[in-house]
């Protein structure tokens, strides 16, 4: 989810979790552990010791993820801004919150979120459990208090039963966030054409796709300097020259360091074909526009990455690069959008 938080807000949210953890459960459905479906070429994700994956917890988290009672006007669920058919991203620059209010940043994909070391485009949150709290009381998103959410769910006998089975407790906010995090950690996908070609050796790139791969990895384009590894991101924070002046200061909101102004986390390119519009503000509508931006060298800014220095690319080579990027699309979530 997409809200940015500064240091003081993160401390407040941390205090909330500490306060409510006192009365939290002491045991859960440990016997029914959930086995993640992890591609052989993916690393094993780190699962917090205090939030092990269990079948019933994941099922509960999925129910919560699609529940519109999380918004003040009952109009939105987590899935309203993270659409399963689009790799759990949105199709607009800014998702609509309650009462048609606009968000502040483009909603990112949640696919393979289990591997992320930090959350939000400024890296302001370091826990998937804590992240789940952020959109709840934001006026541009769910605009609801945690107390109201808990009260609503406590009136549901099925939720009461589920929380008892999973957490050996009644409905609590910590239980809600832990179940949501558990479900999101199961959204692991690595069955794209790229994977079948490179890792399984069961398919082949077309000539166009192969040319695109060579361009992607070339020193002239520098794509793979940041979009590297099995997830096509090094999770670093970069200013890519999108703006000459940033109203949204990005990473600097978290660090208060002017050298971080305009820096945002490098996003995964897996499923990039279906996660547009692109950039932190959704200002680039297509992959073609993204390539044009980098080819131009971007706007001048004191913090712009030295890797963004422009390049020349023919129309045919642009088509090749886009063809290669499309091999990173995993069709499985599209064929089974309800997960």
Buried (B, 14 or more C-beta within 10 A) or exposed (E): BBBBBBEEBBEEBBEBBEEBEEEBBEEBBEEBEBEBEEBEEBEEBEBBEEBBBBBBBBBBBBBBBBBBBBBBEEBBBBBBBBBBBBBBBBBBBBBBBBEEBEBBBBBBBBBBBBBBEBBBBBBBBEBBBBBBBBBBBBEBBBBBEBEBBBEBBBEBEEBBEBBEBBBBBBBBBBBBBBBBBBBBBBBBBBBBBBBBBBBEEEEEBEEBBBBBBBBBBEEEBBBBBBBBEBBBBBBEBBBBBBBEEBEBBBBBBBBEEEEBBBBBBBBBBBBBBBBBBBBBBBBBEEBBBBBEBBBEEBBEBEBBBEBBEEBEBEEEBBBBBBBBBBBBBBEBBBEEEEB
